[in-house]
Amino acid sequence: MGDLSQALATINAVLWNETWILIIAGTGVMFTVWSGFLQYRALTHGPKVVRGVYDDPNDPGAINHFQALSAALSGTVGLGNIGGVALAIMLGGPGAIFWMWIVGLLGMSIKFVEVTLSMLYRNTDDPDNPHGGPMWVAGRALKKIKPELGWLGTALAFLFSFCVMVSSGTGGNMFQAWNVADITNEYFGVAGWITGVILTLIVGVVLIGGIKRIGRVTGTLVPAMVLIYVIAGFYVLFANIGQVPDMLKLIVVSAFAPTEATGAFVGGTVASAFLFGMKRAVFSNEAGQGSSAIAHAAAKTDEPVREGLVGGMEPFIDTIVVCTFTALIILSTGIWNRAPDVAFDTLPEPVQTESGWQYPDTSLPAGEWQDQEALLMIVNAGENAATGQNVHRIGAIVTDTGSGFIAKWQSLDTDQRPQIVGGGFYQDHVGATLTAKAFDSV
């Protein structure tokens, strides 16, 4: 397991290298300027297309514009803008949200281009069941531009198809399922594998019905879940309305200045806010990934640019609207920098070992603990390279001994003796679970 984790970490370091993130952002800038700032047209003309103002029943396609938009959003809403925003704040600080906004706006132009190209080169041999996506663009466009490059287009098409299957199965569906399983286990004690089996069966039934069933199901579920989330979000924000202006200011200020450590938050630099905000935004709205273009290729239209404008609306809905709601909910409730959940009776003393400073196991007080539950405590020690400050997180796993629960702390490799901050420790709420706890606090 350790070797697998190391291999995945190595791959992650390459794929999520800041160079690639900057390339994607730069591409967004280029497409924005080249298109004459199409963000405006996507938000003004796009809704008319979605409402069916320009629909023609004789156009090729299997689903309408609204269903295509919903199908594409079903893979992003919830994936990065509920769980991902929580991760961005905890790792990069409130300033990460500002950079998510920037990438969201730039992502609108990227989505427009990739969806438009997908529509231009889609296969409509069967008008009622068209196929498209970046693989068709690569396979057809290069051959059309220069016939000798046909082999390269075919190779790129196969490469993209393989990569998008891996990405959808791991970074997409697994992350979605993990968030659902984590929350279900936290609130109802249902084992993660049971949640996984149930989700697999439900998704399987939908997929068997093809793109038309996918369009009908997502066309019903996605608007409903976004509406419910926004209404619930408004309730939380109204309950903390006095905090909202300060939180908006904090987001902007923290994007250009370091954020001090406080409570459960270990602090963040401008660089960490920038990088984690960029990464979470790209992961959230999938701009440049090409997956949503596959869903849009089934839309019933003969005008590629119209569907491109519909695709351009996605990052705005996903990142600018839903991500902002999530961020303000987490920040205004104070769940991100809360005080310790449990206080130590007596502060434990660390012992220096070969692997670093090691805290002894902690006997946990009576409570609703679960075996393998994650905990954390905040300590002051040597410099933390990730934040530029001297504050660190030390994780622990709850273990059931049969007679009670104990916390087994990880070691910390640092050149200074760690000192516990706050006199206690925290339940380690990750991703969507942190957002859920923010809702619970109202």
Secondary structure, 3 states (H helix, E strand, C coil): CHHHHHHHHHHHHHHCCHHHHHHHHHHHHHHHHHCCCCHHHHHHCHHHHHCCCCCCCCCCCCECHHHHHHHHHCCCCCCCCCHHHHHHHHHHCCHHHHHHHHHHHHHHHHHHHHHHHHHHCCECCCCCCCECCHHHHHHHHHHHHCHHHHHHHHHHHHHHHHHHHHHHHHHHHHHHHHHHHHHHHHHHCCCHHHHHHHHHHHHHHHHHCHHHHHHHHHHHHHHHHHHHHHHHHHHHHHHCCCCHHHHHHHHHHHCCCCECCECCECCECHHHHHHHHHHHHHHHHCCCCCHHHHHHCCECCCCHHHHHHHHHHHHHHHHHHHHHHHHHHHHHHCCCCCCCCEECCCCCCCEEECCEEECCCEECCCCCCCCCCEEEEEEEEEEECCCCEEEEEEEEEEEECCCCEEEEECCECCCCCCEECCCEEEECCCCHHHHHHHHHCC
